[in-house]
């Protein structure tokens, strides 16, 4: 990558793309809360929010407005700087991951080839892991700075959970990377556009990655850091107003982004299934691709929610057992098996 | 020990099978169950628009009844106050003056009639005690309010609308009462 080749149009293009991606993430996160509540309602034989606007569609706006108008409380005995830093960090890291997701192919705009990906870096997945492991700092700092034992305990849980599950997550991806031979999400997607989706080659890897993604997003059944019944909301217990909103929002953005990453890695990214879009014109293919990726992401988000409203929370020791004794050996086994298969097929070829 | 019912089932404490140990199959089954609930009838009653039908014996706020000509039935005999186990009813009697025959049915009436709705236990004993058909428990239930004082209901709050002046409101309130009366 030639960094010196930066020109004004390039910077503008990327800035616009960043703005669009971030606003889409925010809107999706906002409406994910609505969908989640509706979904929970339907599963529990209720209606869900249906008072604000038609079908309750204005509910997220009302919630957001309410959060803005709530009193901002910073506890006396908290570390003020870190207390504010916590939610900011959570939000920042949640946003940062979106930079490397290829949302679509390339479009031709004003005589320029515009790639619908903010940054196609050759270490894409490593970057995701770097940012995701930073994401836990928001929770840790927030929980620790609150000067509250429940928050501290939640932060501890969150940190150990993230560390344990990141291992299995990484290991499950190594098998996938052995197949693709590239860390760039763009390359991985393009391989799937022409060939089969990676889920066909790596069902076990997908399963492990999916479970770990649930744990990384602190979604039920792995929502121990904010276990309402035992830790009264955990690490964001002392937070109020929009600082609380940032934590909650970051969680939904994380969910959206991780679903997008799962869709990119295992479900062909912006590939439209059963359709050969290479014959389409550039613009139509790109828009179709974006829609395809979004659809896949939404289906995955729905599955996330479905799981949340089906399963009870794991106990802490069960969580650790599953992570260290279940997923990591399984991921290692998957890695060895994939390696063996690759070796055998290469010999035949 | 002999069991009281035949419904008790022993707890299955056999070790988990492989299929149970990997959770996945059971998780899938659980998700199917929640998915089925997706299409079930909602249990919610959309309150202000829909209301749950009351039981025929429902006892809500009190109503002081009038006769067909709009005269108050109550004669301030005090039987309801005596019957009231919560001592929520207070009244002051007054004599009907000449010229007030269109207001009160009999020679004596309640000048002041108060029910403390915070004390009231809505048992309906006042309704049973009343010899003059004067007090009934309606199907409205206690509304929320900001002060304790406003829960002491006086005659203006309790009296049924006048059948001569406000026939519609009267009919509305009366309809419920007639239903109550016709019940076995």
Interface residues (C-beta under 8 A of the other chain):
Chain A: X42 X43 X44 X45 X46 X47 X50 X207 X306 X307 X309 X310 X311
Chain B: X24 X27 X30 X31 X33 X34 X35 X37 X38 X40 X41 X42 X43 X44 X46
